[in-house]
Amino acid sequence: MRRIDYDTEQYQDYARGRALTEQQLQAWISAFAGLLPERRPLAGLDVGSGTGRFTPALARAFGPVTGVEPSVRMREIAQAQSQHPGVRYVAGAAEDMPVPSGSADYALMFLSWHHVQDKPRAVRELARVLRPAGRLLLRSNFSDHIPPSGWWLEHFPRGFEVDASLFQPLHEVIAAFTSAGWRVTSFGTVTEPSSGTRGDTLQRLRLRTHSTFALFTPEELEAGFRRLEQAIAADPGAPAPVDPATLLTLERR
Ligand SMILES: C[S@@+](CC[C@H](N)C(=O)[O-])C[C@H]1O[C@@H](n2cnc3c(N)ncnc32)[C@H](O)[C@@H]1O
């Protein structure tokens, strides 16, 4: 996929455009809790932590978390917004993390895997930083699981096709890990509560903090937003539809 540079794109609006309600955040934390060991504290890594949407909530639920994030601007926003004594943010990427070997019980990669340029290197680096039996919670879309999360995509010309082009098929992601000795512990979906009204969602989508928007032509963007506005105009106060989001969990042996 085209590399998205979060130091020049999206960073100003990401926190607003992709804000989660407290109920949505809790739905994710509960899902993660069901996939992680019960003991506390757990040492966590939030790899591609962005503006820290999840990092403080992970620290509250499980124990100290290091957010690893390559974009200076995204990290600055996280540092300014998401304060928690159990959270620290460091410069790094999935391929190269400034954290000791075998130091983490789990790593979360929430919509960051598809941005990783050198995936075999990231698989090795994730195995290095996790303890034996450490878990990777990999929230991603997969090109062979259509429709992906994003009910609004159907209004954009080639919407599903463009979105799918950002992601690998599930078997390819699984093979990248299992060929390096990992095992799959679960694959399922998490359904977040609604993010608010359809009108609210339209306002957030206009901020274009989804990488999919970078792949549409200007004409497709214009047509898509026009159709979406028309569809929403009938009932802007209706709750935004909810989409199941795919979550793959892998264990380092
Ligand atoms: C869609 S945002 C997700 C941020 C955060 N996980 C969230 O859910 O709000 C993708 C993030 O991945 C980061 N990223 C890009 N390349 C990366 C890499 N090689 N390793 C880790 N993160 C990366 C980006 O800088 C960006 O902050």
The ligand as a Gaussian input file, in Angstrom:
#p B3LYP/6-31G(d) Opt

LIG

0 1
 C       -4.455000       3.911000      11.990000
 S       -3.211000       4.480000      13.091000
 C       -3.614000       3.520000      14.553000
 C       -3.137000       4.160000      15.823000
 C       -3.633000       3.497000      17.109000
 N       -3.216000       2.122000      17.208000
 C       -5.142000       3.608000      17.177000
 O       -5.831000       2.603000      17.036000
 O       -5.613000       4.718000      17.362000
 C       -1.767000       3.653000      12.514000
 C       -0.512000       3.988000      13.294000
 O        0.521000       3.072000      12.924000
 C        1.731000       3.795000      12.919000
 N        2.744000       3.063000      12.122000
 C        3.143000       3.289000      10.855000
 N        4.131000       2.445000      10.526000
 C        4.345000       1.669000      11.609000
 C        5.255000       0.616000      11.900000
 N        6.136000       0.173000      10.977000
 N        5.242000       0.064000      13.117000
 C        4.340000       0.488000      14.054000
 N        3.462000       1.475000      13.827000
 C        3.451000       2.054000      12.631000
 C        1.347000       5.137000      12.343000
 O        2.344000       6.129000      12.566000
 C        0.019000       5.385000      13.025000
 O        0.189000       6.074000      14.234000

